[in-house]
């Protein structure tokens, strides 16, 4: 019997989109405008409009977006609270900008910072906080986290790398902090191939970011170098890809939400797995569909069985290893992080594509239901 293969991720570009992108790239090659030109400006405007923010600055990656924000805020030598459950780049950007990451535990219901875990991490040296929208979900505690920052005199930064098109109470990702960093990496809901975007309502920060991304120059066509910047520009070729793809954002989010609804319904009666609940006031883009396995189930074994026997490749976790367990961050790993240790060790992310078919979704839920049920029975007979 042939096993239906369901990949962990699939990047979606229609034939019409590919043609438009090629036409835009041809224009760049014909005119010689290859960086910081009209496509970058159009992409910034489209992204800004989509996320209802006054300013957007396109850069080379989500990582550089974060580092530019930290540099623009003048946080060198200060502590920045970072959830331990996030990607390497969140803390790395803080360090590269000369600041100090202060790791905090997370909430089991969101895999993200909570007001309580933030309060527990703050020290007299803390000046800023990074709120990470894990898997595309904006924590319902975002307002409480904003209040903690206001009361403590801290600057709130959003790591919105996962959160294109997500919102809380109708307020879009990127509008909760002083500035936000989005990633346009190929796995994201929309992509420019490589790239990132800074969004902000702060005109001064917009101007600083524009300087930092272009080698610290006061102006694109020349002038003094006034900041220790870097080559953090987005090319016109990448901007062309991003410009076309960002127009699909609402369509892609709606498709992912439909698939997530099918997953919710199908997994509701399966013992051994509990999808991460999404509060009604949260609109998530389902960059990741996260589910927690019951304690004692072997995630590696489940993933292997799904791949080998059912053709299902699970998406990468968010995240399998919290940052305080990473050797490179050992010097900043003081303290205990019991919730992150637990949820990082036993969650899985189901495959979710922006054009996922009903048949693919049915194959995923059937395979997971079978494997989880068998694993739960096997565990009960050996305990």
C-alpha positions in Angstrom: 0.0 0.0 0.0 1.3 3.5 -0.9 1.5 5.8 2.1 0.3 9.4 1.5 3.2 11.7 2.2 2.4 14.9 4.1 5.4 17.2 4.4 6.1 19.3 7.5 5.8 22.6 5.5 5.1 23.8 2.0 5.9 27.2 0.5 3.0 28.4 -1.6 3.4 30.6 -4.7 0.7 30.5 -7.4 1.6 30.6 -11.1 0.3 34.2 -11.3 2.4 35.2 -8.3 5.5 33.6 -9.8 4.9 35.5 -13.0 4.5 38.8 -11.2 7.6 38.3 -9.1 9.6 37.5 -12.2 8.4 40.6 -13.9 9.4 42.7 -10.9 12.8 41.1 -10.8 13.2 41.7 -14.5 12.5 45.4 -13.9 15.1 45.5 -11.2 17.7 43.9 -13.4 16.8 46.1 -16.4 17.0 49.4 -14.4 19.9 48.4 -12.2 17.9 49.2 -9.0 18.9 46.3 -6.9 18.8 47.6 -3.3 16.7 50.2 -1.3 14.7 51.0 -4.4 11.0 51.1 -5.4 10.2 47.5 -4.6 11.5 47.8 -1.1 9.4 50.9 -0.6 6.3 49.2 -2.0 6.9 46.1 0.2 7.3 48.3 3.3 4.1 50.1 2.5 2.2 46.9 2.0 3.5 45.3 5.2 2.9 48.5 7.1 -0.7 48.7 5.9 -1.4 45.0 6.6 -0.3 45.4 10.2 -1.9 48.8 10.7 1.3 50.5 11.8 2.7 53.9 10.9 6.2 52.8 9.8 7.9 49.7 8.4 11.6 49.2 7.6 12.6 46.2 5.5 15.9 44.6 6.5 17.9 41.4 5.8 16.4 39.1 8.4 14.3 38.9 11.5 17.4 38.5 13.5 18.9 41.8 12.2 15.5 43.4 12.8 15.7 42.6 16.5 19.3 43.7 16.8 18.6 47.0 15.1 15.7 47.6 17.5 17.9 46.9 20.5 20.7 49.2 19.2 18.2 51.9 18.3 16.9 51.9 21.8 20.4 52.4 23.3 20.2 49.3 25.5 23.9 48.4 25.5 25.1 47.2 28.9 21.5 46.8 30.2 19.5 43.6 30.9 16.7 42.6 28.5 14.2 40.0 29.7 13.9 37.2 27.1 11.7 34.2 27.5 13.8 31.0 27.6 11.4 29.4 25.2 12.3 31.1 22.0 14.6 30.8 19.0 18.3 31.3 19.4 18.1 34.6 17.5 16.1 36.4 20.1 18.8 36.2 22.7 21.6 36.3 20.2 20.4 39.7 18.8 20.3 41.1 22.3 23.9 40.0 22.9 25.2 41.2 19.5 23.7 44.6 20.3 25.7 44.7 23.5 22.9 44.1 25.9 22.5 41.2 28.4 19.7 38.6 28.1 17.9 37.8 31.3 16.0 34.6 30.8 12.4 34.2 32.2 10.2 31.2 32.4 6.9 30.9 30.4 3.3 30.1 30.8 2.1 26.5 30.1 -1.0 27.9 28.4 0.8 30.0 25.8 4.5 28.8 25.8 5.2 32.6 26.1 6.0 35.1 28.8 3.3 35.9 31.4 3.1 38.9 33.7 4.1 36.7 36.6 7.2 35.2 34.9 8.2 38.6 33.7 7.9 40.1 37.2 10.1 37.3 38.6 12.9 38.0 36.1 13.2 41.8 36.5 16.2 43.2 38.3 17.5 46.7 38.9 19.5 46.4 35.7 16.5 45.5 33.5 15.5 48.1 30.9 13.6 46.2 28.3 11.5 43.1 27.7 11.0 41.0 24.6 7.6 39.5 24.2 7.7 36.6 21.7 4.5 35.6 20.0 5.2 31.8 19.9 3.8 29.9 17.0 1.8 33.0 16.0 -0.3 33.3 19.2 -0.3 36.7 20.9 -0.6 35.9 24.6 -3.9 37.1 26.2 -1.6 38.5 28.9 -0.1 41.0 26.5 -2.0 43.8 28.1 -0.9 42.8 31.6 2.7 42.6 30.3 2.4 46.1 28.9 1.2 47.2 32.3 4.2 45.7 34.1 6.5 47.5 31.6 4.7 50.8 32.2 4.9 50.4 36.0 8.5 49.4 36.0 9.7 51.9 33.4 10.7 49.2 30.9 10.6 49.3 27.1 8.5 46.5 25.5 9.8 44.9 22.2 7.9 42.4 20.2 9.5 39.4 18.6 6.7 38.9 16.0 8.8 36.6 13.8 5.9 34.1 13.8 2.9 36.4 14.0 2.2 37.9 10.6 -1.6 38.7 10.6 -2.2 37.6 14.2 -4.1 39.9 16.6 -5.5 40.2 20.1 -8.8 42.0 20.7 -8.4 43.2 17.1 -5.0 44.8 17.8 -2.5 43.5 15.4 0.9 42.0 16.1 3.5 44.7 16.1 1.4 47.3 17.8 1.9 46.2 21.5 5.5 47.4 22.0 7.8 50.3 21.1 8.8 48.3 18.0 8.4 44.8 16.6 10.6 42.5 14.5 9.1 40.2 11.9 10.9 37.4 10.0 10.4 36.8 6.3 12.2 33.5 6.3 10.9 30.8 3.9 9.0 28.8 6.5 6.9 31.8 7.6 3.3 32.4 6.7 4.5 34.9 4.1 8.1 35.1 2.9 10.5 37.2 0.9 13.0 34.3 0.7 15.3 36.0 3.2 14.5 39.1 5.1 12.8 40.8 8.0 10.7 43.9 8.9 10.7 46.3 11.7 7.4 48.0 12.5 6.9 50.9 14.8 4.9 54.0 15.6 8.0 55.8 16.7 9.3 58.0 13.9 12.7 58.4 15.6 13.2 54.7 15.9 12.1 54.3 12.2 14.9 56.8 11.2 17.5 55.1 13.4 16.6 51.7 11.9 17.0 53.1 8.4 20.5 54.3 9.3 21.6 51.1 11.0 20.5 48.9 8.1 22.7 50.8 5.6 26.1 50.7 7.3 25.2 53.5 9.7 25.2 56.1 6.9 23.2 59.3 7.4 21.8 58.9 3.8 21.6 56.2 1.1 23.5 58.3 -1.5 26.3 59.3 0.7 27.0 61.3 3.8 28.7 60.7 7.2 28.6 57.4 9.0 26.8 58.3 12.2 26.1 54.8 13.7 27.9 51.5 13.9 25.6 49.9 11.4 26.0 46.9 9.2 24.9 45.6 5.7 21.3 44.8 6.9 19.5 45.9 3.7 16.8 43.9 2.0 17.6 43.5 -1.7 15.1 44.6 -4.4 14.9 41.0 -5.5 13.8 39.8 -2.1 11.4 42.8 -1.7 9.7 41.8 -5.0 9.0 38.3 -3.6 7.8 39.8 -0.3 5.6 42.4 -2.0 3.7 39.8 -3.9 3.5 37.3 -1.1 2.3 39.7 1.6 -0.8 40.3 -0.5 -1.8 36.6 0.2 -1.5 37.0 4.0 -5.3 37.1 4.8 -6.0 34.3 2.4 -3.2 32.1 3.9 -4.2 32.8 7.5 -7.9 31.9 6.7 -6.7 28.6 5.1 -4.5 27.7 8.1 -7.4 28.5 10.5 -9.7 26.1 8.6 -7.1 23.3 8.8 -6.6 24.1 12.5 -10.3 23.8 13.1 -10.3 20.3 11.5 -7.4 19.3 13.8 -9.2 20.6 16.9 -12.3 18.6 16.0 -10.5 15.4 15.2 -8.2 15.4 18.2 -10.8 16.3 20.7 -11.4 12.7 21.7 -7.9 11.4 21.5 -6.3 10.6 24.8 -2.6 11.5 25.2 -2.6 14.7 23.2 -4.0 18.1 24.0 -4.0 20.9 21.5 -2.8 24.3 22.9 -6.1 26.2 23.4 -6.6 29.5 21.6 -8.7 32.0 23.6 -11.6 33.4 21.7 -10.2 37.0 21.8 -7.0 35.8 20.1 -6.8 35.5 16.3 -3.7 33.4 15.6 -2.3 32.8 12.1 -1.4 29.2 13.1 2.2 29.5 12.0 2.4 26.5 14.2 -0.3 24.1 15.4 1.0 23.2 18.9 -0.2 20.2 20.9 1.1 18.8 24.2 1.7 15.1 24.7 0.8 13.5 28.0 3.7 13.0 30.3 5.6 9.8 29.7 5.0 9.6 25.9 8.1 9.5 23.9 8.1 12.4 21.4 11.0 11.1 19.3 9.4 7.7 19.0 6.0 9.2 18.0 7.6 11.4 15.4 9.6 8.5 13.9 6.5 6.3 13.7 4.4 8.9 12.1 7.1 9.5 9.5 7.9 5.9 8.7 4.5 4.3 9.0 2.1 7.1 8.0 4.2 9.4 5.8 3.6 12.4 8.2 6.5 14.8 8.9 5.8 16.9 11.9 6.9 20.5 11.9 9.8 21.7 14.1 9.0 22.4 17.7 8.7 25.9 19.3 11.0 25.0 20.8 12.6 21.6 21.6 15.3 23.0 23.7 14.8 26.2 25.8 17.7 28.7 25.6 18.9 28.1 29.1 19.8 24.6 28.0 21.8 25.8 25.0 25.6 25.6 25.6 26.2 29.0 24.0 24.0 30.7 26.6 25.4 29.0 29.7 26.8 32.2 31.1 23.3 33.7 31.3 21.4 30.5 32.3 21.1 31.1 36.1 17.9 30.2 37.8 15.2 27.5 37.2 12.7 27.3 34.5 10.4 24.4 35.3 7.5 25.2 32.9 9.8 25.7 29.9 11.6 22.5 30.7 8.3 20.6 30.8 6.5 22.1 27.7 9.6 22.2 25.5 10.1 18.5 26.1 6.7 17.2 25.3 4.9 19.3 22.7 4.6 18.6 19.0 3.7 20.8 16.0 1.4 19.3 13.4 2.1 20.0 9.7 0.2 23.0 8.5 0.4 24.5 5.0 -1.3 27.6 3.5 -2.9 25.4 0.8 -3.5 22.3 2.9 -6.1 20.0 1.4 -8.9 18.2 3.4 -7.4 14.9 2.4 -4.0 15.9 3.8 -5.5 17.1 7.1 -7.5 13.9 7.4 -4.4 11.8 6.8 -2.6 13.8 9.6 -5.3 13.4 12.2 -5.9 9.7 11.4 -2.2 9.0 11.6 -1.7 10.9 14.8 -4.8 9.4 16.4 -3.5 5.9 15.7 0.0 6.5 16.9 -0.9 8.4 20.0 -3.5 5.8 21.0 -1.1 3.0 20.5 1.6 4.8 22.4 -0.8 5.5 25.3 -1.8 1.9 25.5 1.8 0.7 25.3 2.7 3.0 28.2 -0.2 1.9 30.3 0.8 -1.8 30.0 4.4 -1.1 31.0 3.7 1.2 34.0 
